[in-house]
Amino acid sequence: MAVVCEEVPKTELVEKAGYLSVTEFITVQRTERPKDFPISAKWCMEPCFLPSYYKSMAEEIENFEVRPDDVWVITYPKCGTTWTQEMVWMICNDLDYEGSKVKLTTRFPYIEVACLFSPDVPDMDQIEILKKMPSPRFIKSHLPAHLLPPQIWTVKPKIVYVARNAKDTAISWFHHYVNFQHYKNSFKNFMEVMLNDMATFSPYHAHIIDFWNMRDEENILFLTYEDMKANHPSVIEKTAKFFGKKFTKEEVDTLADHLSFAKFSKNPALNMEFVIKHVAKSLNAKMLDENFTIARKGVVGSHRDEMTPELIDRFNKWTDSEMIKWKCDPELRNIFIL
């Protein structure tokens, strides 16, 4: 079940997907469905679109040693990942507000961080850091199910997966590309990239479908960004139960307040401002929006402010086509389409 990296031929669309000095891409997939993991029958196994230098870390990720007490937060990008990380870390650490002042990137490393940027950007080896971290480790990843370290499916650590509707995800991903990855192409071009599953870590639908199909596994908690926005205290209680924790209503409400957008977006330990500035300085590049942070708006349905009715219709038809292709549960449409 080897992982295979295939170069993506240069086309006009591939050029639209490029950012910084990242102009070469690969698709990454397995040569066959893993026979040792019955759960793999639930995976789409779609090739994942990634920058070409992911090849340099593919073997390390494949051989990464997973521990039973690891805690993983996995999402397609821009689905509330950082927000969920802080919620999970706080719950698992018994609401340690003092400890939460440490930068989230230190508390919750990212297993494939280097694949977003050019090798010209100085960065610590996240995998080496994770190997040396004491247990329990908190690990973030945007990789799809079939490219995660295989030991995940035998060791079965706790996994929290978060999904978000396609159009808000696309808008948030665009602003991230522009300000964090210094994308120089247009909004229109990026939407073409997204609709053709050529944004980093795509395909979008298959990523979510895989974890939806695994949502009943004891070690997997499936959440949605929209539920977190609609009733965060309820999601906090659900997540606490998943980790065998119980908090009073007052404790839950206090955590929900700590995680509120107004506070989260201004919290220097959480909003990744220091990472964004580090990347900009390393590349001698200026952000389009100098006030940009990872927590940009935090509004459900904000795509309506930037998408035309025609573009919204294209995204909806894209989802309907994918649902037919993968024979999805009708309930999933409520997650993909807002």
N, C-alpha and C positions, 0 to 999 in steps of 0.2 A: 504493500500500500504506500509506495513511495510518493513523495510530493514532487511534482513536475512544474518547472517554471518555463513558460514559453514567451518569447519576445512578441510584443504587439507591433505589427507593421506600421510604419509612419503613414498617417493619413491626415486629412484636414481636421477631422474630429479629434484625433489624438493630439494634434497641436493645440486644439482648444482645451484639452485636459491638462496641459502642462502648466507649471508654475515654478518660480525661481529658476534654478538651473535644472529642474526636473523636466526632461523632455522625452525620456525613454521609459516605457512601461512594460510590464509582463502580466500574464494571467497565471495564476497559481492554482493548481488543483491536484487531486490524488489520482493515481493511475487506476485505482479500483476502489469500490466501496469496502471499507474494512470489515472483514468477516468475523474478527474477534469481538466486535462491538455490535450486538444486535440492535442497539439504539440507532446505529447509522442508517437503518432502513427508513428512518424518519427524515433524513437529510435530503436536500435538493442536490447537493454536490456540485453546485455551479462554480465555474472558474472565477476566482477573485481578482479584481483589477487593482494592481499595486505598482509603485515605482520599481524600476528594475533592480535597484540595490537591495531590495528585500531579499534577494537571493543570498546575500552575505550573511543573513541571520536565520534563514529558513531551517537549516539543520539544527541550530541551537534551540529554536522554538520547538522543533519536532522532538528533540531529546530532553526537553525541560522536565525536571523532576517535580512532580506535583505532590503536595503533602495533604493528608486527610483534613487538616484543620485550616487549609487555605480558604480564603473568601474571595470570590471572583465577581466583579461587576463587568458585564459584557453588553455591548450595544452596537448597533450601527451608529456611526458618528452623528453628533448633534441631536441625540434623542434624550437629553437630560442626564448624560453620563456623570458629569462632575457633581451635579446636584444629588444624584443617587449615591455616589461614592461617599459624600459627607454624611448622608442619612445612615448608610450602612455602617460606616466607621463609628459614628456616634452611638448607634444601637449596640454594636458589638463591644464597645468599650464603656458600656454603662453610663452614657451621657457625660463623658469626660470633657467638659467645656475648656478646661485649662489645656489639656492635651491637644484639643482641636486648633489651638493657636499655631501649631507647627504646620508648615506648608503641606497641603494635601498631596503634592507630588512626592514628598518624603514619606508620608504615611501610607501612600497608595500608589506604588510605582506602576508603570505602563509597560507591558512586556514587549511591545513592538514600536516604541516611540520613534526610533531612528528612521523608520521607513517613510515618515512624512516629509523629511527634509533632505536637503542635499548633504552629501558627506562633508561639505565645507563648513557645516554648522557644528561647532564643538558640542559634544554631548557625552554624558557618562554612559557606560554600558549598563543599561537597565537590567539586563538578564543577570549580569554578574552581581549587581546590587541585590537582586531578588534571591540569588543563590545563598548569599551571606546573611540575609535577614532572619531574625529569630521568628519563631512561630508565635501566634498565627500571623501569616502574611496576608496583606490585602493587595489584590492584583487587578488592574484594569486592562481590558482588551477590546479591540474593535474587530478582531478576526472572526470570520464565520465559523460555525461549529466544526466543519470538517478540517479546518486548518489550525485549530487549537491544539496544544500539546496532547497527544493521544492518551497520556496517563489520566487526563481529566475524566475520561469515560470509564476507567477501571477504578481509580482511587475515589472518584465521586465527591469532590469537595462541594461546599455550598456555592451555588451560582445564582446571582440576581441578574435577570435580563430585563432591559427596558426598551419598549417600542414607542414610536411616535408617528403621527400621520405624515404621509409622504410630502405634502406641500410645505408644511412648516419646517420639516427636516431639510428640504431642498433650499429654502430661503436662508435658514440658519447656516447651512453648509456653505452657501455662496459667500455670506459675510465673513465666515471663518476663513475661507480660501483667500479672499481679498486682503484681509487684515493680518492674518496669522501666517499664511503661506504666500502672501504677496502676489496673488493671482492678477495678471494684467489684462485678461480677456474680459469681454462684456457679460452683463447679466444674461442676455439672450444666449450667448455661446455656452455659458455654464449650465443653463437649463437644458440645452441640447446634450451636454455631457451627462447630466443627471438622468435624463430620459433614455439615454443609451447605455446606462449602467457603466459609465466610464469615469465616475468620481472614485477617489480612493476608497477602498474596502467594499465597493459595490460588487455584486448586485444587491440593491436595497431590499426588494421584496423577499428574495430567497433567504437573506440573512434573518429576517424576522420570522418567516414561515418555519424555518428549522426549529427555532426555540418555541414557537407556538405549538408545534407538533410534540415537543418534549415537555410541555408545561406541567404535565401530571407526574413527572419524575419527582421523587421525594427530595432530591437535592437541588431542584430548580424552582425558583420563584419568578414568575412572569408578571411584570408590571407594565403600565403605560404612563407616559408623560401626562396624558390628559387626565387620568385618574388622580395623579399626584397633584395636579393643579386644581381639580374639582374638589377633592377632599383629602388633603395631605394627612391630617391626623389619622384618618381611617387607614391610609396606606402605611403610615408609620406603625400602627398597631399590627397590621397584617405582616409587615416585615419583621417586627419584633417577635411575633409568634413563630415565624419561620426559623429564627435564630434561638428559640427557646427563652426569650426574654419577656418580661412583663413590666409595664410602667403604669404609674397612676395617670389619670386624665390630665392633671396639672403638668406632669413631666412630659407627656405627649404634646400638650399645647405649647410648652416652653420650647421643645425641640422644633415644632412646626414654625414657631416664631423665629428661631435661630436660622431656619432654612428658608424663610420668606425671601422673595426676590429682592425686596428693599435692602435687607441686611446681607444676603448672600452676594449680591452683585458688588457690594462695597467692601467685602471682607478680603483683605490682601492675602490671607492664607488660602482662599478658595477661588478667587476670580482669575487666577493665572496671569495677572498683570506682569509679574516678574519674568515669567517664561516668554511672554510676547515681546517684552523689551529686550530680553536676552537674544532672541532670534533676530529682531530688527537690528540690534547693535552688531551682531556677528556678521550680518549680511550687508551692513551699511545701507539698510533700506528703511523707508518711512511708511508707516501705516496710512492708509487712506483716511481712516477715522481714528484720530489720536485718542479718542475716549473709548475705543473698542475694548471690551472684556469678553471672556468666554461666556459669561451670563449677560447676553446682549439685551433681550427684551423680556423673555419669560412669559409671553402671551400666547394663548391657544387661538389659532385662527388668524394670526398676524399676516399670513401669506396673502390675505385679501387686500392688504395695503400695497402689495408690490406685484402681484400677478394679475394679468388681464383675464377676463372671462374665458377667452380662447385658450390661454395657457392652462388655466384651471381644468378646463375640459380635456385637454391633452393628458394631463396628469391622471385624471379620473379614468380615462380610457386605457391608459397605460396599466393602471392597477387592475381594471377589469380583465384585461388581456392576460396579465400574470396570474390572476385568480383562476381563470379557465385553464391555463397551461399547467398549473400545479394542483388543480382540483381542490381548491381551498375551502375551508369551512366558511359559510356565508358570514359568520360572526366576524371574521377577520376584516371584512370590508369596512366595518365600523372603526377599526383601528387605522387602516390605510387611508380612508377617505373621511375627511372632516366636513 
